[in-house]
């Protein structure tokens, strides 16, 4: 099923160069504006921006 103006999590993953699972997590957390679920699939606006990665990263100490 294709809805005009929306892409799937798989398509968003390729567009943003991240995993499909990460896109699904971002959708479920409400981090992507305008998403909604169609059955088991997420519908993501094709104009949606990739959210910033707010996961904490440890500082690496190099000596």
Sine and cosine of phi, psi and omega as CSV:
sin_phi,cos_phi,sin_psi,cos_psi,sin_omega,cos_omega
0.00,0.00,0.74,-0.67,-0.03,-1.00
-0.83,-0.55,0.78,-0.62,0.03,-1.00
-0.92,-0.38,0.80,-0.60,-0.03,-1.00
-0.86,0.50,0.77,-0.64,0.03,-1.00
1.00,0.00,0.02,1.00,-0.01,-1.00
-0.79,-0.61,0.48,-0.88,0.06,-1.00
-0.82,-0.57,0.27,-0.96,0.02,-1.00
-1.00,0.04,0.18,-0.98,0.06,-1.00
-0.87,0.49,-0.60,0.80,0.02,-1.00
-0.90,0.43,-0.69,0.72,0.02,-1.00
-0.92,0.39,-0.64,0.77,0.03,-1.00
-0.90,0.43,-0.63,0.78,0.01,-1.00
-0.87,0.50,-0.69,0.72,0.03,-1.00
-0.92,0.40,-0.66,0.75,-0.02,-1.00
-0.90,0.44,-0.64,0.76,-0.07,-1.00
-0.99,-0.13,-0.03,1.00,0.02,-1.00
0.86,0.51,0.71,0.70,0.10,-1.00
-0.72,-0.70,0.13,-0.99,-0.04,-1.00
-0.97,0.25,0.41,-0.91,0.04,-1.00
-0.88,0.47,-0.63,0.77,0.01,-1.00
-0.88,0.48,-0.64,0.77,0.01,-1.00
-0.90,0.44,-0.63,0.77,0.05,-1.00
-0.89,0.46,-0.69,0.72,0.01,-1.00
-0.88,0.47,-0.63,0.77,0.04,-1.00
-0.91,0.42,-0.71,0.71,0.03,-1.00
-0.86,0.51,-0.64,0.77,0.03,-1.00
-0.90,0.44,-0.74,0.67,-0.06,-1.00
-0.92,0.39,-0.44,0.90,0.04,-1.00
-1.00,0.09,-0.07,1.00,0.00,-1.00
0.96,0.28,0.42,0.91,-0.07,-1.00
-1.00,0.05,-0.17,0.99,0.03,-1.00
-0.91,-0.42,0.86,-0.52,-0.07,-1.00
-0.95,0.32,0.72,-0.70,0.11,-0.99
1.00,0.03,0.10,0.99,-0.01,-1.00
-0.98,0.19,0.46,-0.89,0.16,-0.99
-0.48,-0.88,0.30,-0.95,-0.08,-1.00
-0.98,-0.21,0.72,-0.69,0.10,-1.00
-0.90,-0.43,0.99,-0.14,-0.08,-1.00
0.91,0.41,-0.90,-0.44,0.02,-1.00
-0.99,-0.15,-0.03,1.00,-0.09,-1.00
-0.95,-0.31,0.55,-0.83,0.09,-1.00
-1.00,-0.02,0.67,-0.74,0.11,-0.99
-0.96,-0.29,0.89,-0.45,-0.08,-1.00
-0.91,-0.41,0.78,-0.63,0.03,-1.00
-0.83,0.56,0.70,-0.71,-0.05,-1.00
-0.91,0.42,-0.30,0.96,0.02,-1.00
-1.00,-0.08,0.03,1.00,-0.03,-1.00
-0.89,0.46,0.62,-0.79,0.04,-1.00
-1.00,-0.01,0.52,-0.85,0.07,-1.00
-0.93,0.38,0.81,-0.58,0.02,-1.00
-0.93,0.37,0.44,-0.90,0.07,-1.00
-0.92,0.40,0.53,-0.85,0.02,-1.00
-1.00,0.04,0.97,-0.24,-0.05,-1.00
-1.00,-0.05,0.14,0.99,0.03,-1.00
-0.92,0.39,0.64,-0.77,-0.05,-1.00
-0.96,0.27,0.71,-0.71,0.06,-1.00
-0.91,-0.41,0.65,-0.76,0.03,-1.00
-0.98,0.18,0.61,-0.79,0.08,-1.00
-0.97,0.25,0.74,-0.67,0.01,-1.00
-1.00,-0.05,0.76,-0.65,0.02,-1.00
-0.99,-0.14,0.84,-0.54,0.04,-1.00
-0.91,-0.42,0.73,-0.69,-0.01,-1.00
-0.83,-0.55,0.00,0.00,0.00,0.00
